[in-house]
Amino acid sequence: MNLLNYITWNVDPDIFSIGPFTIRWYGLLFALGFIIGQRILTKIYVAEGRTEGDVDVITIYMIIGTVVGARLGHTLFYSPEYYLSNPIEILKIWEGGLASHGATIGILLSLWLFSRKYNFDYMWVLDRIVIVVALGGALIRLGNLMNSEIFGHPTDLPWGFIFMRQNEYSHVPRHPTQLYESFSVFLLFVLLYWLWKKYKGALPKGLLFGIFVTALFTFRFFVEFLKEDQVAKEATMALNIGQLLSIPLVLAGLVILFMVWRNPKPALPGGRKREESKV
């Protein structure tokens, strides 16, 4: 095989270790999603007259919702038999196992609680948060690449990756589906941020959220056809678990976009205004 026909990928997932303490690329990129996202969200909230304090609070809700939802999603969607028989294993998040569909559910629930407690319009919150969620998703998929995980089927395309750290799969180039998803979600981030910057408070209620959910999970549905199975039981399924979980989210996004088209009115954000928060 011509060496120019594929990319050899043998990156160490660990950045460095000090005794038992290890910094990994996945963890760093995961954290950067929240750090950069908080800065962008602060700019958005301040520009629309909300407080920086609200962003600090919503970030806490987001972290909890993302981590708990992603972990429970993985355990319940992909390996419920094992984790329900060994519930203590659910807590071992450092061993890996996070599901983006679970994170989506966790985020939706945590932001509903935030909106209810702090008197925000729920859809206004979702329309703004999906901008930074898209950026975070792009960084997390880069983390999957650094871990040499969630890769695709064999390919003869010149950008195929040989994942040297996956011995069972290291003999042929494969689709770098992590990059496909990272790049597509980054483009979605650019689109959503551009729409917000152009229209801000005049945005129809639900537009950004509807675009995000529909586009993200439509792409996720189709890219799954290129991926290796995540769990053994998917080998006997016509559609894998990721695709089955994506379908209702795509439908929900389309319903929201239809409602936006029928009634394109901006949302009143609610919450505290900046001038009201000064002491």
C-alpha positions in Angstrom: 0.0 0.0 0.0 1.3 3.5 -0.9 2.2 5.4 2.2 0.6 8.5 0.8 -2.8 6.7 0.8 -3.4 6.9 4.5 -2.4 8.6 7.7 -0.8 6.7 10.6 -2.3 7.8 13.9 -0.4 6.8 17.0 -0.9 9.8 19.3 -0.6 9.1 23.1 -4.0 10.0 24.7 -2.0 11.2 27.8 -0.4 14.6 27.7 1.7 14.1 30.9 1.6 12.4 34.2 2.8 13.4 37.7 2.7 10.4 40.0 -0.9 9.0 39.9 -2.2 12.2 38.3 -2.6 12.2 34.5 -3.7 14.9 32.1 -5.4 13.5 29.0 -6.2 15.2 25.7 -9.9 14.2 26.0 -10.2 15.7 29.5 -8.4 18.9 28.4 -10.6 19.3 25.3 -13.7 18.5 27.3 -12.8 21.2 29.8 -11.9 23.7 27.1 -15.4 23.4 25.7 -16.8 24.7 28.9 -14.1 27.4 29.4 -14.4 28.8 25.9 -18.1 28.3 25.9 -18.6 30.3 29.1 -16.7 33.3 27.6 -18.8 33.2 24.4 -22.1 32.8 26.4 -21.1 35.7 28.7 -20.7 37.9 25.6 -24.1 36.8 24.3 -25.9 37.3 27.7 -24.3 40.7 28.3 -25.1 41.9 24.7 -28.7 41.0 25.4 -28.8 42.8 28.8 -28.5 39.7 31.0 -25.9 39.3 33.8 -22.6 37.6 33.9 -23.7 36.0 37.1 -26.4 34.1 35.3 -23.7 32.6 33.0 -21.7 31.4 36.0 -24.8 29.7 37.4 -25.9 28.2 34.1 -22.4 26.8 33.5 -22.7 24.8 36.7 -26.0 23.5 35.6 -24.5 22.6 32.2 -21.5 20.8 33.7 -23.7 18.6 35.9 -26.3 18.0 33.2 -23.7 17.1 30.6 -21.6 14.7 32.7 -24.5 13.0 34.5 -26.6 12.8 31.4 -23.7 11.5 29.2 -22.7 8.9 31.8 -26.2 7.6 32.4 -26.9 7.7 28.7 -24.0 5.4 28.0 -24.9 3.0 30.8 -28.6 2.8 30.0 -28.5 3.0 26.2 -25.5 0.9 25.4 -24.9 -1.6 28.2 -27.9 -1.6 30.6 -27.5 -5.3 31.5 -24.0 -4.9 32.7 -24.4 -1.6 34.6 -27.7 -2.5 36.3 -26.0 -5.7 37.5 -22.9 -3.7 38.6 -24.3 -0.3 39.6 -21.1 0.8 41.3 -19.4 0.8 37.9 -21.7 3.6 36.8 -19.6 5.9 39.1 -16.3 5.0 37.4 -16.5 7.7 34.8 -12.7 7.9 34.6 -12.8 4.5 32.8 -14.6 6.1 29.9 -18.1 5.7 28.5 -20.1 8.9 27.7 -23.0 9.2 25.3 -23.9 12.4 23.4 -27.6 11.5 23.3 -27.5 11.2 27.1 -25.7 14.5 27.4 -28.5 16.1 25.3 -31.2 14.8 27.6 -29.2 15.9 30.7 -28.6 19.4 29.3 -32.3 19.8 28.4 -33.4 18.8 31.9 -30.7 20.9 33.7 -31.6 24.0 31.7 -35.3 23.5 32.3 -34.5 23.5 36.0 -32.3 26.6 35.6 -35.0 28.4 33.6 -37.7 27.6 36.1 -35.6 28.6 39.1 -34.3 31.9 37.6 -37.4 32.9 35.6 -35.9 32.6 32.2 -37.8 31.7 29.0 -36.7 28.1 28.4 -36.5 28.4 24.6 -34.6 31.6 24.8 -32.0 29.8 27.0 -31.9 26.9 24.6 -31.4 29.1 21.5 -28.3 30.7 23.1 -26.8 27.6 24.7 -26.8 25.5 21.5 -24.2 27.9 20.1 -21.6 26.9 22.7 -22.8 23.3 22.8 -21.9 23.0 19.1 -18.4 24.3 19.8 -18.0 21.9 22.8 -19.2 19.0 20.7 -16.5 19.8 18.1 -13.8 19.8 20.8 -15.1 16.5 22.3 -14.9 14.7 19.0 -11.3 15.9 18.7 -10.8 14.3 22.1 -12.2 11.0 20.7 -9.7 11.2 17.9 -6.9 11.7 20.5 -8.2 8.6 22.3 -8.3 6.6 19.0 -11.9 5.7 19.6 -15.3 6.0 17.8 -13.7 5.5 14.3 -15.1 4.2 11.1 -15.1 1.3 8.7 -12.2 0.5 6.4 -11.7 3.0 3.5 -9.3 3.4 0.6 -9.8 7.2 0.6 -6.4 9.1 1.0 -7.4 10.6 4.3 -8.0 7.2 5.9 -6.5 6.8 9.4 -4.7 3.7 10.7 -5.3 3.7 14.4 -2.1 2.1 15.7 -3.3 2.0 19.3 -6.2 -0.2 18.4 -4.5 -3.5 17.7 -7.6 -5.3 16.5 -8.2 -2.6 13.9 -4.7 -1.3 13.1 -4.1 -3.3 9.9 -6.2 -1.1 7.5 -7.0 2.6 7.1 -10.4 3.7 8.4 -12.8 6.6 8.1 -11.8 9.3 10.7 -15.4 9.7 11.7 -14.3 11.8 14.7 -13.0 14.4 12.3 -16.1 14.2 10.1 -18.3 15.0 13.1 -15.9 17.6 14.7 -15.7 19.5 11.4 -19.5 19.4 10.7 -20.4 20.5 14.3 -17.8 23.3 14.1 -19.5 24.6 10.9 -22.8 24.4 12.8 -21.3 26.5 15.6 -20.2 29.1 13.0 -23.7 29.2 11.5 -25.5 29.5 14.8 -23.1 32.2 16.1 -23.4 34.2 12.8 -27.2 34.1 13.0 -27.2 35.2 16.6 -24.7 38.0 15.9 -26.8 39.3 13.0 -30.2 39.2 14.7 -29.7 38.9 18.5 -33.0 39.6 20.3 -34.9 39.7 17.0 -34.3 35.9 16.4 -37.5 33.9 16.1 -38.1 31.9 19.3 -36.8 28.3 18.8 -34.9 29.0 15.5 -31.4 28.3 16.7 -32.4 25.3 18.8 -34.4 23.8 15.9 -31.6 24.2 13.5 -29.1 22.7 15.9 -31.1 19.6 16.8 -32.2 18.9 13.2 -28.8 19.4 11.6 -26.7 17.7 14.4 -28.7 14.6 14.6 -29.4 14.3 10.9 -25.7 14.3 10.3 -25.2 11.9 13.2 -27.8 9.5 11.7 -25.9 9.3 8.4 -22.3 9.2 9.7 -23.3 6.2 11.9 -23.3 4.2 8.6 -19.6 4.7 8.4 -18.8 3.8 12.0 -17.7 0.6 13.7 -20.3 -0.8 16.2 -19.9 0.6 19.7 -21.3 -2.5 21.3 -21.6 -6.1 20.1 -25.4 -6.2 20.0 -25.4 -3.5 17.2 -24.1 -6.1 14.8 -27.6 -7.6 14.5 -29.5 -4.3 14.3 -30.7 -2.7 11.1 -30.0 0.7 12.6 -27.6 1.1 15.5 -28.4 2.6 18.8 -27.0 6.1 17.9 -29.3 6.2 14.8 -32.4 5.0 16.8 -31.8 7.7 19.4 -31.2 10.4 16.7 -34.5 9.9 14.9 -36.8 11.3 17.6 -34.5 14.3 18.1 -34.5 15.1 14.4 -38.3 14.9 14.4 -38.5 17.2 17.4 -36.2 19.7 15.6 -38.4 19.6 12.5 -41.5 20.2 14.6 -39.8 23.2 16.3 -38.8 24.7 13.0 -42.3 24.3 11.7 -43.6 26.1 14.7 -41.1 28.9 14.1 -42.2 29.2 10.5 -45.8 29.4 11.6 -45.2 31.9 14.4 -41.8 33.7 14.0 -41.9 35.8 17.2 -38.8 36.6 19.3 -38.7 35.4 22.9 -38.6 37.6 26.0 -35.6 36.3 27.9 -36.7 36.9 31.4 -34.1 36.5 34.2 -32.3 39.4 35.8 -31.3 42.4 33.7 -27.8 43.7 34.1 -28.8 47.0 35.7 -31.0 45.3 38.2 -28.1 43.2 39.5 -25.9 46.1 40.6 -25.4 46.7 44.3 
